[in-house]
Amino acid sequence: MSTLSLHTYQEPDAVRVAVGGELDLSSALVFEEELRRIEETSEPPLLVLDLRSLKFMDSTGLRLILSAHARAINRGRKLAIVEGGEAIRRIFRLSGVLERLNVVDAPVGARGY
């Protein structure tokens, strides 16, 4: 069983979710439920997924991030992703989704998007 940690921070113009551990099939439900809870209760104009502490992500995690991105667009909001380590950057690069997502270097940089 994989371990996933989620820490949510309310910032003046955004909600930031720091994701750590492993985002895969076994942790997907927890991740999805937290994102939907945030989307429904706080309605942030900007949601930042901070993946700097994420050690592993499989295609399930990537699919959930792409779904969150689509929901944000449909609701007139923005989703920014702080990409994190090499393993995470690699899955974004290999899957060819970097052009579709708003990837930033740091949470502070996310405020400009």
HELIX and SHEET records of a PDB file:
HELIX    1   1 ALA A   28  THR A   41  1                                  14    
HELIX    2   2 SER A   59  ASN A   74  1                                  16    
HELIX    3   3 GLU A   86  SER A   95  1                                  10    
HELIX    4   4 PRO A  107  ALA A  110  1                                   4    
SHEET    1   A 5 LEU A   4  GLU A  11  0                                        
SHEET    2   A 5 ALA A  14  LEU A  23 -1                                        
SHEET    3   A 5 LEU A  46  MET A  57  1                                        
SHEET    4   A 5 LYS A  78  VAL A  82  1                                        
SHEET    5   A 5 ASN A 102  VAL A 104  1                                        
END                                                                             
